[in-house]
Amino acid sequence: KMTQIEQVKEQARIIASSSLVPKQYHGKPQDCFIALQAANRLGCDPMLFMQQTYVLHGKPAMTAKFQIALANNSPRIRGGIRWNITKKGDYTCEATCAETGEILQGPICNMELAKAENWTKNCKYRTMPDLMLRYRAATMFIALYLPETTMGFQSVEEVQDVQASQAPMASLPPDLASEQEVLPP
């Protein structure tokens, strides 16, 4: 009989050899093993986890939309994350604490902050500033109030912004470079 760890190792080997697995995991049973373990800890489907995670500049990262989905499913908040956007261009996120009913308010994110942090070297701040500011406001909220939902993973956008602020933009996986999805307010 196989032990549970042996079963996961075999599952990882099979997944790594599949043409259906996302490119970043294909042929990498060790990465698939870790992804299976992480998905299990997060209580999500392993393929979903693999489709929404990348290794950028040597760091594992989740897409912001995946982090938002994980946070919205957290039993610690009611009704999911909501965005507040002022006429001045300040983006914040809030959510209702399930236990106390308190409104949890995230940090302010705006173009002034993006420029000060050199995130605007990432061209997406010029082409889709609303989406990028929403993503960053949400991921800052999640890091502050719900870090367990992402197991400490940074968002892909956060890793990109840090890299953009330090050096010329590195090439992105094609599916991230062309992503144009806009989240609802």
N, C-alpha and C positions, 0 to 999 in steps of 0.2 A: 504494500500500500504506500502511496506517495504522501509525504507530509504536505501540509498547507503551503509551505515555502517552495517546495518542489513543484507543486501544482502551479503556483504563480510564475515560477521560472519557466515552466513549459508553456504556459499561456503567453508569456512575454516573447519566447522564441517563436511561437506560431504567429503572433501579431507582427513581429519585426519582419517576418518573411512575406507578409501579405502586401499585395499591390494596393489594397484599400486603405492601408494605414497612411496617415499624413507623412509627407516626404521627410520631415525632420526626425521621424522615428523609424523610417524604413531601414532595415539592416542593422538596427541598434537594439539588440535584446536587453542590454543593460538599461538603456534609457526607457524602454518599454516597461521593464520591471519596476523602475522608480515611478513611472507614470501610473501604473496599476496600483501601486501602494498609495500614492498621493490621492488618486481618484477614490480609492476605498476610504481613506481618512476623511475626505471631503463629502463622501456620500453621493458621488455623482458617477455618471456613466464614464468608463475609461476612454471610449472613443471621443466623447465630448471633451474630456480633459485634454486628450492629445491634439484635437483640432484647435484648441484655444490656448495652447502653450507653445513657447518657443525658447530657444537658447540664443540670447543676443549678447554679444561681447562677453561670452563666458558666464552669463547669468541666466538662470531660468526665469521666465516671465510669463504672465498671463495677459490675455487681451483685456482691456478695460471693460469691454462689454461682458466678458465672462465674469470678471470680478463683480460687476454690478448685478448680474444674474445671481451669483452666489450670495451676495449681500441681501438681495431682495427676497431670497428664500430663507434667510436667517430667522429663527424663532425669536431673536432678541429685538427685532423691530416689527412694527405693524404697518402694513400698507406700502412697504417698499420705500426706496429713496425718491425724494422729490427735489427738483431744481428750483432755485429762486434766482432770477436774473433781473438786476436793476437796470434802469434806463442809463445809468452811468457805466454799465458794462461789467459789473461785479457778478460773478457766478458763485453760488454756494449750494450745498446740498443739505437737506435735512431729512429726518425720519423720526417717527414716533417710537419711543422706547416701549416695548411690549409690557415690561414689568411695571413701570411707573407712570406711563402716559406722558412723560416729559418729552418735549421736542428737542432732539439732538441736532445742534447746528454745526455744520462743518466750516472749515476755514474759507476765507475769501480767495477766489482765483480770478484773475483778470489779465488783460494784455499787459498792463504795467508790471505785474509780477512775472509774466512770461518773458518780457523784455529784460527785466532785471536779472532773471535767472538764465538768460541766453537761450531759452527754449525756442525762441523764434528763428534760430538757425535751422530748426526743423521746418521745412517749407510748408508743412500742413497747417501751421499757424497763419500763413498767408492765404492759403487756398480754402481752408475750412476752420476758421478760428472758433466758430460756435461749437462745433463738435469737439475740438481739442480742449477747449476750456470746460466743456461739460465733463469730458472724460477725466480731466485733471481734478476738477472739483469733486467728482464722485470718488476717485481713487484716494484723494486726500481724506475725505470723509471716512471711507472704509478703513484706511490705515489708522485713523484716530479712534474710531468707535467699534469696528468689527474686524480687527486684524486676524482673528482666528478663522474667518471665512475664507481667507486667501492663504493661510499657512505662512504668512510673511513674504509671499511672492510679490515682487514689484510688478507693476503693469508694464506691458510692452511699450506703451506710450511714455511712461516714466523713464524707462531705460533709454529709449530713443532720445528723449529730451535731455537727459544727462549727457549722453554721448554727443548730441548736437551742440551742447553748451561747451564741450571740451575739445571737440575736433570736428572736421567736416563730416557730414552725414554718411554713415556706412550704408551699404546696400541692404535692403530689407527683403524678406521673403516676398515673392510676387503677390501672394494673396493679401499681404498686409500693405504693400505699396499701392495697391489699386483699390483698397477698401474705401467705399464711399457711403457706407450705411450711416444714417443719422438716427440717434436715439430720440424717442418722444420726450417732451418736457415733463 
